[in-house]
């Protein structure tokens, strides 16, 4: 079922076939991969509010490290937004910093409430390292930005605020696969124009709304 910002791969490929003048919808696996890659390309461009998952929870197990995200909603690079341990009041907030800033702050005070994200290569997941160690009785609350998982089925949904971007990028990939580089280049230019419009809306403050530019994290050079 389609929503304001999501559409099934079937419906996207129907639009692609219509625009290419094909008499029937082409749902070959390669086209599904092109749609999936188009969604991933959109997501990689920016930390979109569309991909923010708020107030997720994990139960502490008396260790420092915890996996962030799931198979359906894996965390992306620089995706950890906030962490609370044992509640969601401000005194329960854990400061999110990068690894090198963590080492510096930890060495100054090893009881500081600190967290950093890192990539676990062995398991292909992003994790959060939290200090002090959460107890077995603690609930860990966190918010993060996810990276869309690869899509393989026509029934799966793709998320994008303007589906024309996904359609144009999918058609560009198809054109590249058919050695029509000039057509592919023009389709990508159209997709980039649509992306610019999406970015403009994303960064534009709404009426009477305070807007934050960037993630609220301390990277060692001040908060931003």
MOCORUR-V324290 format. One record per run of one state. SS is the DSSP state (H for helix, E for strand, L for the rest). FROM is the first residue (numbers start at 1). TO is the last residue. If there is no record, write none. Layout:
ss: <SS/SS>
from: <FROM/FROM>
to: <TO/TO>
This chain:
ss: <L/E/H/L/H/L/H/E/L/E/L/E/L/E/L/H/E/L/H/L/E/L/E/L/E/L/E/L/H/L/H/L/E/L/E/L>
from: <1/6/9/20/29/45/49/52/60/65/68/69/70/73/86/90/93/98/99/109/114/121/125/132/139/149/157/160/163/178/181/204/218/219/223/224>
to: <5/8/19/28/44/48/51/59/64/67/68/69/72/85/89/92/97/98/108/113/120/124/131/138/148/156/159/162/177/180/203/217/218/222/223/224>
